[in-house]
Amino acid sequence: MPRAQALATISAYYDAFNAGNTTGMEALISPDFEHHVNEGEIRRGPEAFRAFNAHMTRCYKEHLADIVIMANDLGTRAAAEFVVHGVYLETDGDLPVARGQKYVLPAGSFFDLEAGRITRVTTYYNLADWVRQVS
C-alpha cells in the first residue's frame, strides 16, 4: 500500500499542475518541504514554494504530457519523467526576452515522501535546450 499511496500522491501533484491548481500542489507538500530546482538555490518550506509557483505562473504556461511515475515499495521515494509543453509569457530575470515562444522540453523529477506528503522534489531539464528554443 505505501507504493500505491506514493504513486497516488505524485499523480495528484501532476494533475494539479496540469490544472493550473498550485494550491492543490501546495496541499501535498510537508511543512519541511525542500524544492531543488534545476538552476538556483534550494527553496525550503511551503511559503518559498508558493512564491516559486506564483513566479512560474506569471512567466510560463506549461502542460505536462507523457507522464510516467515510478515509486519504491516503501513509498518513500518516487520519480517522474514527462514532456513539458510550454509558452514563455513574461521575461524571467536575465533569461531571453519573452515573446510568447512555445517550447517542448523533456524533464524529470525525483521525490522524497513521508506519511503521504512530499518532503522533497528535485527537477531536471536541459536549460541550454530551452534557451535555444526560445531565443
Stockholm file with secondary structure:
# STOCKHOLM 1.0

chainA/1-135         MPRAQALATISAYYDAFNAGNTTGMEALISPDFEHHVNEGEIRRGPEAFRAFNAHMTRCYKEHLADIVIMANDLGTRAAAEFVVHGVYLETDGDLPVARGQKYVLPAGSFFDLEAGRITRVTTYYNLADWVRQVS
#=GR chainA/1-135 SS CHHHHHHHHHHHHHHHHHTTCHHHHHTTEEEEEEEECSSSCCEESHHHHHHHHHHHHHHEEEEEEEEEEEECTTSSEEEEEEEEEEEECSCCTTSCCCSSCEEEEEEEEEEEEETTEEEEEEEEECHHHHHHHHC
#=GC SS_cons         CHHHHHHHHHHHHHHHHHTTCHHHHHTTEEEEEEEECSSSCCEESHHHHHHHHHHHHHHEEEEEEEEEEEECTTSSEEEEEEEEEEEECSCCTTSCCCSSCEEEEEEEEEEEEETTEEEEEEEEECHHHHHHHHC
//
